[in-house]
Amino acid sequence: CALLASFCLYYYPSYEKDKDNFGIHIFEKFELLPKNSPLKSSPMVAASFLYAVVAVLALMWYFVRRSQHGFWVSYFCCYYEAMGAVALIPQLWMFHQDKRVSPLLSYFVVLTALNRFFTLCFWICYPRVFLWRYPDNRGVQMVSETLNLLILSDFLFYWARSKIRGDAEVIIGDSSQMV
């Protein structure tokens, strides 16, 4: 707990609160936030919304995914998989707000996509390596990793385009509109 607190305090000056508005837009559109409250632009509201969406997605995923374990263990696995699919969406949202992504952040997202790709390759090759084994959830895992790659594909397109053009930063959207 102390390590987490020191980590947060050390990196808090680099936090861009004005750009961290992923879940707030939905609450503002439906006028669900109090007008004169500190919660009006709180990142905690957005994070709570994201965790609630992940909980619902995990419950839906639980009914698709087969498991030999009890409800809580299976639901935890589903929550982990749903969080993995949704975790980078707020970061991608911030990238689209700025229209520019630093090289360090872009490499992080690309390496995350490579992780997803190699995990998908693992599940594809599994029956060839272990000839007499076939896990129950192999198809579901392959669909999950494919969905994760589809979520990241938009960013990967802009990353590849920026690398081909020789840009230092990744430019998202039509670069002719950039000033």
C-alpha positions in Angstrom: 0.0 0.0 0.0 2.9 2.4 0.8 4.6 1.5 -2.4 1.4 2.3 -4.4 1.1 5.6 -2.5 4.7 6.6 -3.2 4.3 5.7 -6.8 1.2 7.8 -7.2 2.7 10.8 -5.4 5.9 10.6 -7.5 4.1 10.5 -10.9 1.1 12.8 -10.0 2.7 15.9 -11.5 2.7 14.2 -14.9 -1.1 13.4 -14.7 -3.1 15.4 -17.3 -6.4 15.8 -15.6 -7.9 18.0 -18.3 -7.5 15.2 -20.8 -8.7 12.4 -18.5 -12.4 12.7 -19.3 -13.2 9.3 -20.8 -16.3 8.4 -18.7 -17.3 11.9 -17.7 -18.8 12.7 -21.2 -21.5 10.0 -20.7 -22.6 11.4 -17.3 -22.6 14.9 -18.7 -24.7 14.0 -21.7 -27.4 12.4 -19.6 -27.0 15.1 -16.9 -26.3 12.6 -14.1 -23.6 14.6 -12.3 -24.5 17.2 -9.7 -24.0 20.8 -11.0 -22.1 22.1 -7.9 -20.2 19.2 -6.7 -16.5 18.2 -6.6 -17.6 15.0 -8.4 -18.5 17.0 -11.5 -15.1 16.4 -13.1 -13.6 13.8 -10.8 -11.6 11.0 -12.4 -13.1 8.7 -9.7 -16.5 9.0 -11.3 -15.0 8.0 -14.7 -13.1 5.1 -13.1 -16.2 3.9 -11.3 -18.1 3.9 -14.5 -15.4 2.0 -16.3 -15.2 -0.7 -13.5 -19.1 -1.0 -13.6 -19.0 -1.5 -17.3 -16.3 -4.1 -16.9 -18.3 -5.9 -14.2 -21.4 -6.1 -16.5 -19.2 -7.3 -19.5 -17.6 -9.9 -17.2 -21.0 -11.2 -16.2 -22.0 -11.5 -19.9 -18.7 -13.1 -20.7 -19.3 -15.6 -17.8 -22.3 -17.0 -19.7 -20.3 -17.5 -22.9 -17.1 -18.9 -21.3 -17.0 -22.5 -20.1 -15.2 -23.4 -16.9 -15.0 -26.3 -14.5 -14.6 -24.0 -11.5 -17.2 -22.4 -9.3 -18.9 -19.1 -10.0 -16.5 -16.8 -8.1 -13.3 -18.2 -9.7 -14.9 -18.2 -13.1 -16.3 -14.7 -12.7 -12.8 -13.5 -11.5 -11.3 -14.9 -14.7 -14.0 -13.3 -16.8 -13.5 -9.9 -15.0 -9.7 -10.2 -15.7 -10.3 -10.9 -19.4 -12.9 -8.1 -19.7 -10.6 -5.7 -17.9 -7.8 -6.7 -20.3 -10.0 -5.9 -23.3 -11.2 -2.5 -21.9 -8.1 -1.3 -20.1 -6.5 0.5 -23.0 -9.6 2.2 -24.3 -9.3 5.3 -22.0 -5.6 5.6 -23.1 -6.7 5.4 -26.7 -9.3 8.0 -26.0 -6.7 10.4 -24.7 -4.6 9.8 -27.8 -7.5 10.8 -30.0 -8.0 13.9 -28.0 -4.4 15.1 -28.5 -4.0 13.7 -32.0 -0.3 13.1 -31.1 1.3 10.3 -29.1 4.8 10.4 -27.7 7.2 7.6 -28.9 7.4 6.0 -25.4 3.6 5.7 -25.1 3.3 4.5 -28.7 5.8 1.7 -28.1 4.0 0.7 -25.0 0.7 0.2 -26.9 2.5 -1.6 -29.8 4.2 -4.0 -27.3 0.8 -4.6 -25.7 -0.6 -5.4 -29.1 2.4 -7.8 -29.8 1.6 -9.4 -26.4 -1.9 -10.0 -27.6 -0.7 -11.3 -31.0 1.7 -13.8 -29.4 -1.0 -15.0 -27.0 -3.3 -15.6 -29.9 -0.5 -17.5 -31.7 -0.1 -19.6 -28.5 -3.7 -20.6 -28.6 -3.6 -21.3 -32.3 -0.5 -23.5 -31.9 -1.6 -25.2 -28.7 -3.1 -28.4 -30.4 0.0 -28.8 -32.5 2.3 -28.8 -29.5 0.2 -30.8 -27.1 -1.3 -33.4 -29.4 -3.7 -35.0 -27.0 -4.8 -31.9 -25.1 -7.5 -29.5 -26.1 -8.5 -26.9 -23.4 -12.2 -26.2 -23.1 -11.8 -22.4 -23.4 -9.4 -22.3 -26.3 -12.0 -20.9 -28.8 -13.1 -18.3 -26.3 -9.5 -17.2 -25.6 -8.9 -16.9 -29.3 -12.0 -14.7 -29.7 -10.9 -12.6 -26.7 -7.4 -12.0 -28.1 -8.8 -11.2 -31.6 -11.2 -8.7 -30.0 -8.3 -7.1 -28.2 -6.3 -6.8 -31.4 -9.3 -5.2 -33.1 -9.5 -2.6 -30.4 -5.8 -1.8 -30.9 -5.9 -2.0 -34.7 -6.9 1.7 -35.2 -3.8 2.9 -33.2 -1.6 0.3 -34.9 -2.6 1.8 -38.3 -1.6 5.3 -37.3 1.6 4.0 -35.6 2.7 2.2 -38.8 1.8 5.2 -41.0 3.9 7.5 -38.8 6.8 5.1 -38.9 6.6 4.9 -42.7 6.5 8.7 -43.0 9.4 9.0 -40.6 7.5 11.1 -38.0 9.0 11.2 -34.5 5.5 11.2 -32.8 2.5 9.2 -33.9 0.0 11.5 -35.5 -3.6 10.3 -35.2 -6.2 11.3 -37.7 -5.7 13.2 -40.9 -2.3 14.9 -40.7 -3.3 17.6 -43.1 -5.5 19.1 -40.4 -2.6 19.4 -38.0 -1.1 22.8 -37.6 
